[in-house]
């Protein structure tokens, strides 16, 4: 099993939320502009109703606080002094930001507390449930564990194939052959890998080099311009890893393929196929065969093991007939 480098703990600033989703979600900054650099590190949100009532042990200060109609009604039922004290306790705990849902006007006491403690206060016309689902999904994507891998990511027969190997072994050339056969490029040279859900990885290309490849002898080419829009994808799940290795005549060769190797990325073990590289070997054809074989395995059809079982049955029958 191969291992990848450890991933850094990701974080996202409230400024990023406002910039990326402000227009789509109708987010408006009401107060606390000085706190837009506050960062969120967990993909969960919270409603601060219990904290407003004094249950501070229930408050998670590293989360976005969504304020819906029940919280607003409770705040308005409090005296001005009690409301200020309750909000001050929450603000001092270091919450990431407040978002008032349903297009409601934030109470002045909330606006004043957010401004005083430099905590962003946003407002949106989205309903509370819709906002929480949207926030949770956006945060899950932004805060997914990520690493950068040196390799090429292509889609072959609908399967995301990460091609890895030492520099100069022919990863980009193999990918280019696959593209000419109608398959699609996601990333060349640098692949950003994120664990979007447990046991699921997605790969994408950094924006600066998207749709481009470096081919020795040709230099940088734009795959979308050369082969059309359908030749590229922005991102894709990673389902299989193909490692290209320089052929070594002295190295043991796998003839049957009974055992399945694994390649570990972000603690997800992906199926691994190793392909020795020699002059005259059609790597694109071999990658296609590896993908077709992997598709069959996911359907319960393991060709090598079925072949071994068939041979064993023939041996057993021969022994039963007394054949030496």
C-alpha positions in Angstrom: 0.0 0.0 0.0 1.3 3.4 -1.0 0.9 6.4 1.3 0.4 10.1 0.6 1.6 13.1 2.5 -0.5 14.3 5.4 -3.1 16.9 4.7 -3.1 20.3 6.3 -6.1 21.3 8.4 -8.2 23.5 6.1 -10.1 26.7 7.1 -12.3 29.2 5.3 -12.9 32.9 6.1 -16.3 34.5 6.4 -15.0 36.9 3.7 -14.8 33.9 1.3 -18.4 33.0 2.1 -19.6 36.5 1.3 -17.5 36.7 -1.9 -18.4 33.3 -3.3 -22.1 32.9 -2.2 -23.2 36.5 -1.5 -25.0 37.0 -4.8 -26.4 33.4 -5.1 -27.8 33.4 -1.5 -28.6 37.0 -1.3 -26.2 37.6 1.6 -25.9 41.1 2.9 -23.3 42.3 5.4 -25.2 44.3 8.1 -22.4 44.8 10.7 -19.0 43.5 11.8 -17.0 44.2 8.7 -13.8 44.2 10.8 -14.4 40.5 11.5 -14.6 39.2 8.0 -11.2 37.5 8.4 -12.7 35.1 11.1 -12.2 31.5 10.0 -14.3 28.4 10.2 -12.7 25.0 10.5 -15.7 22.6 10.9 -18.4 22.0 8.3 -21.3 22.4 10.7 -23.5 25.3 11.7 -25.5 26.0 14.8 -28.6 27.8 16.0 -27.8 29.7 19.2 -31.2 29.4 20.9 -30.0 27.5 24.0 -27.0 29.8 24.3 -29.2 32.9 24.3 -31.2 31.3 27.2 -28.0 30.8 29.2 -26.9 27.4 28.1 -23.4 28.4 27.0 -22.1 24.8 27.4 -24.1 24.0 24.2 -22.4 26.8 22.2 -19.7 25.8 19.7 -17.8 29.1 19.1 -16.1 27.8 15.9 -19.3 27.5 14.0 -21.5 29.9 12.0 -24.6 30.8 14.1 -27.9 30.8 12.1 -30.6 33.0 13.6 -34.1 32.1 12.6 -37.6 33.2 13.7 -37.6 31.4 17.1 -34.2 33.1 18.1 -35.4 36.5 16.9 -38.7 36.1 18.8 -36.9 35.1 22.0 -34.4 38.1 21.7 -37.3 40.5 21.2 -39.0 39.0 24.3 -36.0 39.9 26.5 -35.4 43.3 28.2 -32.7 45.4 26.5 -30.3 44.7 29.4 -30.9 40.9 29.4 -30.6 40.8 25.6 -27.3 42.7 25.6 -25.8 40.4 28.3 -26.9 37.3 26.5 -25.4 38.4 23.2 -22.2 39.7 24.9 -21.6 36.2 26.4 -22.0 34.6 22.9 -19.8 37.2 21.2 -17.1 36.8 23.8 -17.0 33.1 23.2 -15.6 33.9 19.7 -18.3 32.7 17.3 -17.4 32.9 13.6 -20.4 35.0 12.5 -24.2 35.4 12.7 -26.5 35.0 9.8 -30.2 36.1 10.1 -32.5 34.0 7.9 -35.9 34.6 6.3 -35.1 38.2 5.2 -35.7 39.4 8.8 -34.3 42.7 10.0 -31.7 42.1 12.7 -32.6 43.7 16.1 -30.6 46.7 16.9 -29.2 45.0 20.0 -27.8 42.2 17.8 -26.3 44.7 15.3 -24.7 46.6 18.1 -23.2 43.5 19.7 -21.8 42.2 16.4 -20.2 45.6 15.6 -18.7 46.0 19.1 -17.2 42.5 19.1 -16.1 42.6 15.4 -18.2 39.6 14.5 -19.8 39.6 11.0 -23.5 39.8 11.0 -25.1 38.8 7.7 -28.7 38.7 6.5 -30.3 36.6 3.8 -33.8 36.0 2.4 -33.3 32.2 2.4 -35.4 30.2 4.9 -33.6 28.8 7.9 -33.7 25.1 6.7 -32.5 26.0 3.2 -29.7 28.2 4.6 -28.5 25.5 6.9 -28.4 22.9 4.2 -26.6 25.3 1.8 -24.1 26.3 4.4 -23.4 22.7 5.4 -22.8 21.6 1.8 -20.6 24.6 1.0 -18.5 24.2 4.2 -18.2 20.4 3.6 -16.7 21.1 0.2 -14.4 24.0 1.4 -13.2 22.2 4.5 -12.7 18.8 3.0 -9.2 17.4 3.8 -7.0 18.2 0.8 -3.6 17.3 -0.6 -1.7 18.0 -3.8 -0.6 15.0 -5.9 2.0 15.0 -8.7 0.2 13.1 -11.5 -2.5 13.2 -14.2 -6.2 12.7 -13.6 -8.3 11.5 -16.5 -11.8 10.2 -17.0 -11.8 6.8 -18.8 -15.1 5.1 -19.5 -16.7 7.2 -16.8 -14.0 6.1 -14.2 -11.6 8.7 -12.6 -8.1 7.4 -13.2 -5.2 9.0 -11.4 -1.9 8.3 -13.3 1.2 8.6 -11.1 4.8 7.8 -11.5 8.3 9.3 -11.5 8.9 12.5 -13.5 9.5 11.7 -17.2 8.0 8.2 -17.1 5.3 9.2 -19.6 2.2 10.1 -17.6 1.2 13.1 -19.7 1.9 11.3 -23.0 -0.3 8.4 -21.9 -3.0 10.8 -20.9 -2.8 12.6 -24.3 -3.2 9.2 -26.0 -6.3 8.6 -23.9 -7.7 12.1 -24.8 -7.3 11.3 -28.6 -9.3 8.2 -28.0 -12.2 10.3 -26.7 -11.5 10.2 -22.9 -11.3 13.4 -20.8 -8.6 15.4 -19.0 -9.2 16.8 -15.5 -5.7 17.7 -14.4 -2.1 17.4 -15.6 1.0 17.5 -13.4 -0.8 18.9 -10.3 -3.9 17.3 -9.0 -5.7 18.8 -6.0 -7.4 15.9 -4.1 -10.2 16.4 -1.6 -12.0 13.9 0.6 -15.5 15.1 -0.2 -17.2 12.4 1.9 -16.0 9.4 3.9 -14.1 7.0 1.5 -14.7 9.2 -1.5 -12.1 11.4 -3.2 -12.4 14.1 -5.9 -9.7 15.6 -7.9 -9.4 18.9 -9.7 -6.9 21.1 -11.4 -5.5 24.4 -10.0 -7.2 27.3 -11.8 -3.9 28.6 -13.1 -3.2 25.5 -15.3 -6.7 24.2 -16.0 -7.2 22.5 -19.4 -3.4 22.6 -20.1 -0.8 19.9 -20.4 3.0 19.8 -20.7 4.2 17.4 -23.3 8.0 16.9 -23.8 9.0 18.2 -27.2 5.7 20.2 -27.7 5.7 22.3 -24.5 2.4 23.6 -23.1 -0.8 22.7 -25.0 -4.4 23.7 -24.4 -6.4 20.5 -24.5 -9.8 22.3 -24.7 -8.6 24.4 -27.7 -7.1 21.4 -29.5 -9.7 18.8 -28.8 -12.9 20.7 -27.9 -14.9 21.4 -24.7 -15.8 17.7 -24.3 -12.2 16.8 -23.9 -11.9 18.3 -20.4 -13.7 18.2 -17.1 -13.4 20.6 -14.1 -13.3 17.8 -11.5 -14.1 14.1 -11.0 -14.1 11.3 -8.5 -10.9 9.3 -8.2 -11.7 5.6 -8.6 -8.5 3.9 -9.7 -4.8 4.7 -9.5 -2.4 3.6 -12.3 1.3 3.8 -11.5 3.7 3.9 -14.4 7.0 2.4 -13.5 10.3 2.0 -15.5 10.6 -1.6 -16.6 13.3 -3.6 -14.7 14.2 -7.0 -16.2 15.3 -8.2 -12.8 12.2 -7.2 -11.0 9.5 -9.9 -10.3 6.5 -9.6 -12.7 2.9 -10.2 -11.8 1.5 -12.7 -14.2 -1.9 -13.6 -12.7 -3.0 -10.5 -10.9 -4.7 -12.5 -8.1 -3.9 -9.9 -5.4 -5.2 -6.3 -5.4 -2.8 -3.6 -4.5 -3.9 -0.4 -2.8 -2.8 3.3 -3.0 -3.6 5.4 0.1 -4.7 9.0 -0.3 -6.1 10.9 2.7 -6.7 7.5 4.4 -8.8 6.3 1.5 -7.4 3.0 0.0 -7.9 3.1 -3.8 -7.3 0.2 -6.2 -3.8 0.3 -7.7 -2.5 -1.1 -11.0 1.2 -0.9 -11.8 2.2 -0.8 -15.5 5.8 -1.3 -16.5 6.8 1.2 -19.2 8.9 -0.1 -22.1 9.3 1.1 -25.7 6.5 -0.1 -27.9 4.0 -0.6 -25.1 0.6 1.1 -25.8 0.0 2.6 -22.4 -3.4 4.1 -23.4 -4.6 0.6 -24.4 -3.3 -0.9 -21.1 -5.0 1.9 -19.1 -8.3 1.3 -20.9 -8.0 -2.5 -20.2 -7.2 -1.7 -16.5 -10.3 0.4 -16.3 -12.5 -2.2 -18.0 -11.1 -4.8 -15.6 -11.8 -2.6 -12.6 -15.4 -2.0 -13.7 -15.9 -5.8 -13.9 -14.4 -6.2 -10.4 -16.9 -3.7 -9.0 -19.6 -5.9 -10.5 -18.2 -9.0 -8.8 -16.4 -10.3 -11.8 -12.7 -10.9 -11.0 -11.2 -12.4 -14.1 -7.8 -13.6 -12.6 -9.4 -15.4 -9.7 -12.1 -17.0 -11.9 -9.3 -18.2 -14.2 -7.3 -19.6 -11.2 -10.5 -21.3 -9.9 -11.2 -22.8 -13.3 -7.6 -24.2 -13.5 -7.9 -25.6 -10.0 -11.2 -27.4 -10.9 -9.5 -28.9 -14.0 -6.6 -30.2 -11.7 -9.1 -31.6 -9.2 -11.1 -33.4 -11.9 -7.8 -34.8 -13.4 -6.8 -36.1 -10.0 -10.2 -37.6 -9.5 -9.8 -39.6 -12.7 -6.4 -40.8 -11.6 -4.5 -38.8 -14.1 -0.9 -38.1 -13.0 
